[in-house]
Amino acid sequence: MKNTLKKYTISIYTENNIGLLNRISAIFQRRHINIESMNISESEIESVSRFTIVVEMSEENVKKIIGQIEKQIEVIKAFYHTDEETIHLETCMFKIKSDLLFEERQIQNIIKDSDARIVTVNREFFVLEKSGRRHEIEMLHRELKVFGVMQFVRSGRIAVTKDEMKISNILNAFNA
């Protein structure tokens, strides 16, 4: 049961240095592990970046990966969490022909029912934005696909843990 595959969100707190993204992704590549999504942003502490990486693997292997990641000199600390331990979202945007917005009542209902938001409208196209769980975004994509989606983009996962993380104390000490 130990080698059961499960989805994990890996959070890595790092200094913001050139080449670190390559080295972190190489750790996964060498082990033939597919990264489902990756997001890199500022963290709650100035000058510290946070990588949020989603992978599917066994807990035994995710522990090994965390150990390898923490060997990188710029890495302050790395953690892994299950989906149940995090609150996570993705964001997406759809570009669709404008005439459909006015001619297809069903599109207006889809937008309303999905809690999507119209970002911009012009003569040629309109842009929708939707934030939510991956299955909500996939469902909206399926519903809009029949009308012809001109462009679609989805972000990587962003996540916070349900339980308190003591990382702020570590980061404050690092930043001092």
Sequence and secondary structure as in RCSB ss.txt:
>XXXX:A:sequence
MKNTLKKYTISIYTENNIGLLNRISAIFQRRHINIESMNISESEIESVSRFTIVVEMSEENVKKIIGQIEKQIEV
IKAFYHTDEETIHLETCMFKIKSDLLFEERQIQNIIKDSDARIVTVNREFFVLEKSGRRHEIEMLHRELKVFGVM
QFVRSGRIAVTKDEMKISNILNAFNA
>XXXX:A:secstr
 TT  EEEEEEEEEE  TTHHHHHHHHHHHTT  EEEEEEEE SSTTEEEEEEEEEE HHHHHHHHHHHHTSTTE
EEEEEEEGGGEEEEEEEEEEEEHHHHHH HHHHHHHHHHT EEEEE SSEEEEEEEE HHHHHHHHHHHHTT EE
EEEE   EEEESS  THHHHHHHHH 
